[in-house]
Amino acid sequence: MRTRELRFGLYADDEGLAWVDRLVDDAVGPRCARIVGRTVVDTMPEGELTTADMYDFLAEQWAVENPGRPPGARRPVELRVRLTCSLRTWRSIRGTVLRTLCPEGSAPHACRVPWMAR
């Protein structure tokens, strides 16, 4: 098993971030994987780009999907979760989290937390 990383750009407040954390925990729980680290970043370590610059479209998505509703304490961040698991398990966990973040349906809907997977 290797250490692998899940990375999600989010437009979330503390409550939304905690919700996404729980989704990850629930996806990891029944599988042969272990969370070995979790980080929320505001600045991308690879350069000087901020998450506000990188994920500015998520704030726009929120405004379009929630017209007239103030964003409150939401801000663009990147959640990084490091896992020890096989590639197959990593793919399974990632897929489960993505499907749970914003379940598709036939009716128009808005995601609880706008997101992007990297």
NORSUL-V272932 format. One record per residue. N is the residue number from 1. PHI is phi as a letter, one per 20 degrees, with the letter a starting at -180 (999 if undefined). OMEGA is omega in whole degrees, -180 to 180 (* if undefined). NEAR is the number of other C-alpha atoms within 10 Angstrom. Layout:
n	phi	omega	near
N	PHI	OMEGA	NEAR
N	PHI	OMEGA	NEAR
//
This chain:
n	phi	omega	near
1	999	-180	11
2	d	173	12
3	e	-179	16
4	c	-175	15
5	c	168	20
6	d	179	18
7	c	180	16
8	c	169	20
9	e	-176	24
10	c	169	26
11	d	-168	29
12	b	168	26
13	e	-178	17
14	f	180	11
15	f	178	12
16	f	178	16
17	f	178	19
18	f	178	12
19	f	179	16
20	f	175	22
21	g	180	16
22	f	178	13
23	f	179	18
24	f	179	21
25	g	-179	15
26	f	180	14
27	f	-179	18
28	f	-172	22
29	g	-175	13
30	e	-176	9
31	d	177	13
32	e	-179	12
33	b	179	19
34	c	176	14
35	f	-179	17
36	d	177	12
37	a	180	12
38	b	-178	14
39	c	172	10
40	d	-177	15
41	d	175	15
42	d	179	16
43	c	-178	16
44	f	-178	15
45	f	-177	9
46	f	-177	6
47	a	-177	7
48	d	179	9
49	f	177	12
50	e	177	17
51	f	176	19
52	f	177	19
53	f	-175	13
54	f	-174	16
55	d	-179	20
56	f	180	16
57	f	178	16
58	f	175	21
59	f	177	20
60	f	178	13
61	g	179	16
62	g	-178	22
63	f	180	14
64	f	-177	12
65	f	-178	15
66	c	-175	13
67	g	178	8
68	n	-179	8
69	e	-178	10
70	f	-178	10
71	f	-180	14
72	m	-177	8
73	e	180	10
74	f	178	18
75	b	177	19
76	f	177	24
77	c	172	24
78	c	176	28
79	e	177	21
80	d	179	17
81	c	178	18
82	e	-177	18
83	c	168	22
84	d	-177	18
85	a	175	21
86	f	178	15
87	f	179	13
88	f	179	9
89	f	177	17
90	g	179	22
91	f	180	13
92	f	179	15
93	f	-180	24
94	g	179	20
95	f	179	13
96	f	180	16
97	f	-179	24
98	f	179	17
99	f	-177	10
100	e	-180	15
101	g	-179	19
102	b	-177	15
103	g	178	11
104	f	177	12
105	b	-178	7
106	e	-179	5
107	e	175	6
108	g	-179	6
109	b	177	11
110	c	178	15
111	f	178	15
112	f	177	15
113	c	175	22
114	g	-172	22
115	b	171	25
116	b	177	16
117	e	177	13
118	d	*	10
//
